[in-house]
Amino acid sequence: MEYRHVPFITLSEIKPRVWITLSGCNFKCKGCFSPAKGIAGQKMDVDELVSLVKKASLDYYQKLPGEIIITGGEPTLNRSYLLDLVSKLNSSAVIIIETNGYFLDEEYIEELIKVGLSEIMLDLKAYDEGLHRWYTGFPNKTILENARTIHEKINLIIKTVYTPGIIDEVEIEKIARFISDIHPEIEYRINDFKPLKGLSRTPTDLEMENAYSAAKKHLKNVIISRSCRREKTTPKKKSWITVFPDGTMKRRSLKN
């Protein structure tokens, strides 16, 4: 039996939507603020995790979620675990993975689609290979190739974190130009960096707007996204429910 460490799952207060967080990642991103980048949480097999998702959803929403997002860490680390997880989740839900894309070759993508995956959200850190290698510890050639393959097979969203002085307006435009070469209508989300260990700072509104304008030169569907929310506009509800492996629930916001 296979296991992944799960620090928590998250329930949206906007709609019946669940994020499943799997800990552990192959990248060593200098600006990562995720508590799941290392091994954290409780070791769970797929059946235990699916049971937690279903019970928490029924307790909170009184129904199963219509959308499930598998994130991390990096969800694609254990191929057989992820395939089993997607196959056992609510078959009527839209199932999405958030990934750095490094392992997603054509065969892996096709296997995920076969068991029920609906969409891939690719976190593209940088276009410049030297910058990408410095920031993550890995080159990005494979990721760029995989992005093209993903778009051919399944709905693709790409997102980048604007990090002042590192991944800025110039780099955002390079990424947008690359995405446009695949297809100009691919959704591109620009997130703002959350400061960590003095690496950078939160971008200003003007910097985010300039990055948006630079990306819009090449793409039709660009969104400034202040968080991991799926909505294209910021909703009034700005808190969520964290559910720990033991079933304990806690309402949280950006403040805590």
C-alpha positions as CSV (number, residue, x, y, z in Angstrom):
1,M,0.0,0.0,0.0
2,E,1.3,3.5,-0.9
3,Y,1.1,6.6,1.2
4,R,1.6,10.4,1.0
5,H,1.9,12.8,3.8
6,V,-1.1,15.1,4.1
7,P,-0.9,18.2,6.3
8,F,-4.5,19.2,5.6
9,I,-7.3,19.6,3.1
10,T,-9.1,22.9,2.6
11,L,-12.8,23.7,2.0
12,S,-13.8,26.8,0.2
13,E,-16.4,29.0,1.7
14,I,-17.4,30.3,-1.7
15,K,-18.7,27.0,-3.2
16,P,-18.4,23.3,-2.6
17,R,-14.7,23.1,-3.6
18,V,-11.9,21.2,-1.9
19,W,-8.1,21.5,-2.1
20,I,-6.1,18.4,-1.3
21,T,-2.6,19.3,-0.2
22,L,0.0,16.6,-0.6
23,S,3.4,17.3,1.0
24,G,6.8,16.9,-0.6
25,C,8.3,18.6,-3.7
26,N,11.1,18.0,-6.1
27,F,11.8,21.7,-6.5
28,K,13.7,23.8,-4.0
29,C,12.1,27.2,-4.8
30,K,13.9,30.0,-3.0
31,G,10.6,31.8,-2.5
32,C,8.3,28.9,-1.5
33,F,6.1,29.7,1.4
34,S,4.1,26.5,1.3
35,P,4.1,24.4,4.6
36,A,3.9,21.4,2.3
37,K,7.2,21.9,0.5
38,G,8.8,19.3,2.8
39,I,7.4,16.2,4.4
40,A,4.6,17.4,6.7
41,G,1.4,16.1,8.1
42,Q,0.0,12.6,8.5
43,K,0.8,9.6,6.3
44,M,-2.4,8.6,4.5
45,D,-3.2,6.0,1.9
46,V,-5.6,6.9,-0.9
47,D,-8.7,5.4,0.7
48,E,-8.1,7.3,4.0
49,L,-7.7,10.6,2.1
50,V,-10.8,10.1,-0.1
51,S,-12.8,9.3,3.1
52,L,-11.5,12.5,4.7
53,V,-12.5,14.5,1.7
54,K,-16.0,13.0,1.5
55,K,-16.8,13.2,5.2
56,A,-15.6,16.8,5.6
57,S,-17.6,17.8,2.5
58,L,-20.7,16.1,3.7
59,D,-20.4,17.6,7.2
60,Y,-19.8,21.1,5.9
61,Y,-21.7,21.3,2.6
62,Q,-24.1,18.5,3.1
63,K,-23.0,17.2,-0.3
64,L,-19.9,16.1,-2.2
65,P,-17.8,18.9,-3.8
66,G,-18.3,19.9,-7.4
67,E,-14.6,20.8,-7.8
68,I,-11.5,19.2,-6.3
69,I,-8.0,20.7,-6.7
70,I,-5.0,18.5,-5.9
71,T,-2.0,20.6,-4.9
72,G,1.1,20.5,-2.8
73,G,4.0,20.4,-2.5
74,E,4.0,18.6,-5.8
75,P,1.2,16.2,-6.4
76,T,2.8,14.4,-9.4
77,L,5.7,13.0,-7.3
78,N,4.1,9.6,-6.8
79,R,2.5,8.6,-10.1
80,S,0.6,5.5,-9.0
81,Y,-0.7,7.3,-5.9
82,L,-2.0,10.3,-7.9
83,L,-3.7,8.1,-10.5
84,D,-5.4,6.0,-7.8
85,L,-6.5,9.2,-6.0
86,V,-8.0,10.8,-9.0
87,S,-9.8,7.6,-9.9
88,K,-11.4,7.3,-6.5
89,L,-12.6,10.9,-6.0
90,N,-16.1,12.1,-6.8
91,S,-16.6,11.1,-10.4
92,S,-19.0,13.9,-11.0
93,A,-16.5,16.6,-9.8
94,V,-14.2,18.7,-11.9
95,I,-10.7,17.4,-10.8
96,I,-7.7,19.7,-11.2
97,I,-4.0,19.3,-10.3
98,E,-1.7,22.2,-9.6
99,T,1.8,21.2,-10.6
100,N,5.2,22.4,-11.6
101,G,4.9,20.2,-14.7
102,Y,8.3,18.6,-14.5
103,F,7.1,15.0,-14.5
104,L,4.1,15.4,-16.8
105,D,5.1,13.7,-20.0
106,E,2.6,12.6,-22.6
107,E,2.0,9.2,-21.2
108,Y,1.4,10.5,-17.6
109,I,-1.0,13.1,-18.9
110,E,-3.0,10.5,-20.8
111,E,-3.2,8.2,-17.8
112,L,-4.5,11.0,-15.6
113,I,-7.1,12.0,-18.2
114,K,-8.2,8.3,-18.4
115,V,-8.9,8.1,-14.7
116,G,-10.9,11.4,-14.6
117,L,-8.6,14.5,-14.6
118,S,-10.4,17.6,-15.9
119,E,-7.7,20.3,-16.0
120,I,-4.1,21.1,-15.2
121,M,-2.9,24.3,-13.6
122,L,0.8,24.7,-14.4
123,D,2.9,26.8,-12.1
124,L,5.5,28.2,-14.5
125,K,8.2,29.8,-12.4
126,A,10.2,31.5,-15.1
127,Y,10.9,31.4,-18.8
128,D,14.6,32.1,-18.7
129,E,16.4,28.8,-18.1
130,G,19.2,30.2,-16.0
131,L,16.7,32.1,-13.8
132,H,14.5,29.0,-13.5
133,R,17.5,26.8,-12.5
134,W,18.7,29.4,-9.9
135,Y,15.2,29.7,-8.4
136,T,14.1,26.1,-8.4
137,G,17.2,24.0,-8.7
138,F,15.9,22.5,-12.0
139,P,16.1,23.5,-15.7
140,N,12.8,24.3,-17.4
141,K,13.2,22.8,-20.9
142,T,11.1,19.7,-20.1
143,I,8.5,21.9,-18.4
144,L,8.1,24.1,-21.5
145,E,7.8,21.0,-23.7
146,N,5.2,19.5,-21.3
147,A,3.2,22.7,-21.4
148,R,2.6,22.2,-25.1
149,T,1.7,18.6,-24.7
150,I,-0.7,19.4,-21.8
151,H,-2.6,22.0,-24.0
152,E,-3.0,19.4,-26.8
153,K,-4.6,16.9,-24.3
154,I,-6.6,18.8,-21.7
155,N,-7.6,22.3,-20.5
156,L,-4.5,24.2,-19.4
157,I,-4.2,27.2,-17.1
158,I,-0.7,28.7,-16.4
159,K,0.2,30.8,-13.5
160,T,3.3,32.7,-12.4
161,V,4.1,34.5,-9.1
162,Y,5.3,38.1,-9.7
163,T,8.4,38.4,-7.4
164,P,9.9,41.9,-7.6
165,G,13.5,42.0,-8.7
166,I,13.4,38.3,-9.7
167,I,10.3,37.3,-11.7
168,D,9.2,40.8,-12.8
169,E,7.4,42.5,-15.7
170,V,10.1,41.6,-18.2
171,E,10.0,37.9,-17.3
172,I,6.2,37.9,-17.2
173,E,6.1,39.2,-20.8
174,K,8.6,36.4,-21.8
175,I,6.3,33.8,-20.3
176,A,3.2,35.4,-22.0
177,R,4.9,35.4,-25.3
178,F,5.8,31.7,-24.9
179,I,2.2,30.9,-23.9
180,S,0.9,32.8,-26.9
181,D,3.0,30.7,-29.2
182,I,1.1,27.7,-27.9
183,H,-2.3,29.4,-28.0
184,P,-3.2,33.0,-27.2
185,E,-6.4,32.1,-25.4
186,I,-4.8,30.0,-22.7
187,E,-5.7,31.5,-19.3
188,Y,-2.7,33.1,-17.6
189,R,-2.9,34.1,-13.9
190,I,-0.4,36.4,-12.3
191,N,-0.1,36.0,-8.5
192,D,1.6,38.3,-6.1
193,F,4.6,37.2,-4.1
194,K,4.3,36.7,-0.3
195,P,7.5,37.9,1.4
196,L,9.8,35.2,2.8
197,K,13.2,35.4,4.5
198,G,14.0,38.8,2.8
199,L,14.1,37.3,-0.7
200,S,11.8,40.0,-2.1
201,R,8.7,41.9,-1.2
202,T,5.0,42.1,-2.2
203,P,4.6,43.8,-5.6
204,T,2.8,47.1,-5.7
205,D,-0.5,47.5,-7.4
206,L,1.2,49.4,-10.2
207,E,3.8,46.7,-10.7
208,M,1.0,44.1,-11.0
209,E,-0.9,46.3,-13.4
210,N,2.2,46.8,-15.6
211,A,2.8,43.0,-15.6
212,Y,-0.8,42.5,-16.6
213,S,-0.5,45.0,-19.5
214,A,2.7,43.3,-20.7
215,A,1.1,39.9,-20.7
216,K,-2.0,41.3,-22.5
217,K,0.1,42.3,-25.5
218,H,0.3,38.6,-26.2
219,L,-2.6,36.9,-24.5
220,K,-6.4,37.4,-24.5
221,N,-7.1,35.8,-21.1
222,V,-4.9,37.4,-18.4
223,I,-6.0,37.6,-14.7
224,I,-4.4,39.3,-11.7
225,S,-5.0,36.8,-9.0
226,R,-4.3,37.6,-5.3
227,S,-4.5,34.1,-4.1
228,C,-5.2,30.5,-5.1
229,R,-8.9,31.3,-5.6
230,R,-10.4,30.1,-8.9
231,E,-12.7,33.0,-9.4
232,K,-11.6,35.6,-11.9
233,T,-12.7,38.4,-9.6
234,T,-12.0,38.6,-5.9
235,P,-15.1,37.4,-4.0
236,K,-16.2,39.0,-0.7
237,K,-15.6,35.8,1.2
238,K,-11.9,35.8,2.2
239,S,-11.7,32.9,4.6
240,W,-11.7,29.1,4.3
241,I,-11.9,26.0,6.3
242,T,-8.8,23.9,7.0
243,V,-9.5,20.3,7.8
244,F,-6.7,18.3,9.4
245,P,-6.2,14.5,9.0
246,D,-8.0,13.8,12.3
247,G,-11.1,15.6,11.0
248,T,-10.6,18.7,13.1
249,M,-11.9,21.9,11.3
250,K,-10.6,25.4,11.7
251,R,-11.7,28.6,9.9
252,R,-8.7,30.5,8.6
253,S,-7.9,33.7,6.6
254,L,-4.8,35.5,5.3
255,K,-4.3,36.8,8.8
256,N,-3.8,33.4,10.4
